[in-house]
Amino acid sequence: MMKKQLIMEKALELFAKQGFEATSVQQITEHCGISKGAFYLSFKSKDELILALIDHFMIQFTTDIDYIVRNVSSHQNLLYEFYYALFSSFQKHSDFGKILIKEQSRTFNEDFILKIRYYDRLMEKTILSMVECLYRDNEIKEIKYDVVFCIKGFISMYSHLFLFYNVPLDLDLLSQSLVEKTNLIARNSTVPFITKEHIQMFEHPLDEEVTKKQILEMIQQDLVEMEESIEKESLLLLKQELLESTLPRAIVKGLIENIRNHPQAKWSSYLLRVYYKL
């Protein structure tokens, strides 16, 4: 196991028990069986480690949910698949979910808040694209932003039930129930509150679209960390495609699919899907 990954996994165990503030670098290094020097070779500070953990889990979560929304075989099943995958991921990473929810309510670390807000905005965009796909424009035009916030509210409320109150989680029943509730709101609401202007008020410079230059920098970083493989070859071809467009769209989509589940290239695959609107 790579030392950086070991530190993140062991630190998560301590954070789950004690919280971020109560856990020291000394405790983390003792729990890992490494020196402080070894820790600081991987992370400049405990705050950097915390942000790396947020990135690690939120990248997996964001990319997987976005992929489902963009690639589900039938719109009829889209909402169900969305809720099922989302709560399944919460269940799988419940320790991290508990830490994140607890720390958001008491942290004053601006970098932490901005990082969480960044991923929250990405999820909003994914949910909005799903809502626009599911319902006819004349049905949803005036209330679609309210529907997005209702879906986010369902996610927050129901995740608390099984993260903190140990309510038995039947993913199938929960997903069916939330599909019914969402459809009722989307098809019967007549008094909108949240508008596009409200959404824009919440935006932050970090929410700006990622540029081609930034994607190329991310790809180059991934290539340095990846061993020789089909995924690395695919990423090299995608880098070349960004520099000089020559490949058919279907080939580009196939190359992005090749790298989707590689741990080093997961975020690049997400950014490329967004960039190419796939």
Rosetta blueprint (number, residue, H / E / L):
1 M L
2 M L
3 K H
4 K H
5 Q H
6 L H
7 I H
8 M H
9 E H
10 K H
11 A H
12 L H
13 E H
14 L H
15 F H
16 A H
17 K H
18 Q H
19 G L
20 F L
21 E L
22 A L
23 T L
24 S L
25 V H
26 Q H
27 Q H
28 I H
29 T H
30 E H
31 H H
32 C H
33 G L
34 I L
35 S L
36 K H
37 G H
38 A H
39 F H
40 Y H
41 L H
42 S H
43 F L
44 K L
45 S L
46 K H
47 D H
48 E H
49 L H
50 I H
51 L H
52 A H
53 L H
54 I H
55 D H
56 H H
57 F H
58 M H
59 I H
60 Q H
61 F H
62 T H
63 T H
64 D H
65 I H
66 D H
67 Y H
68 I H
69 V H
70 R H
71 N H
72 V L
73 S L
74 S L
75 H H
76 Q H
77 N H
78 L H
79 L H
80 Y H
81 E H
82 F H
83 Y H
84 Y H
85 A H
86 L H
87 F H
88 S H
89 S H
90 F H
91 Q H
92 K H
93 H L
94 S H
95 D H
96 F H
97 G H
98 K H
99 I H
100 L H
101 I H
102 K H
103 E H
104 Q H
105 S L
106 R L
107 T L
108 F L
109 N L
110 E H
111 D H
112 F H
113 I H
114 L H
115 K H
116 I H
117 R H
118 Y H
119 Y H
120 D H
121 R H
122 L H
123 M H
124 E H
125 K H
126 T H
127 I H
128 L H
129 S H
130 M H
131 V H
132 E H
133 C H
134 L H
135 Y L
136 R L
137 D H
138 N H
139 E H
140 I H
141 K L
142 E L
143 I L
144 K H
145 Y H
146 D H
147 V H
148 V H
149 F H
150 C H
151 I H
152 K H
153 G H
154 F H
155 I H
156 S H
157 M H
158 Y H
159 S H
160 H H
161 L H
162 F H
163 L H
164 F H
165 Y L
166 N L
167 V L
168 P L
169 L L
170 D L
171 L H
172 D H
173 L H
174 L H
175 S H
176 Q H
177 S H
178 L H
179 V H
180 E H
181 K H
182 T H
183 N H
184 L H
185 I H
186 A H
187 R H
188 N H
189 S L
190 T L
191 V L
192 P L
193 F L
194 I L
195 T L
196 K H
197 E H
198 H H
199 I H
200 Q H
201 M H
202 F H
203 E L
204 H L
205 P H
206 L H
207 D H
208 E L
209 E L
210 V L
211 T L
212 K H
213 K H
214 Q H
215 I H
216 L H
217 E H
218 M H
219 I H
220 Q H
221 Q H
222 D H
223 L H
224 V H
225 E H
226 M L
227 E L
228 E L
229 S L
230 I H
231 E H
232 K H
233 E H
234 S H
235 L H
236 L H
237 L H
238 L H
239 K H
240 Q H
241 E H
242 L H
243 L H
244 E L
245 S L
246 T L
247 L L
248 P L
249 R H
250 A H
251 I H
252 V H
253 K H
254 G H
255 L H
256 I H
257 E H
258 N H
259 I H
260 R L
261 N L
262 H L
263 P L
264 Q L
265 A L
266 K H
267 W H
268 S H
269 S H
270 Y H
271 L H
272 L H
273 R H
274 V H
275 Y H
276 Y H
277 K L
278 L L
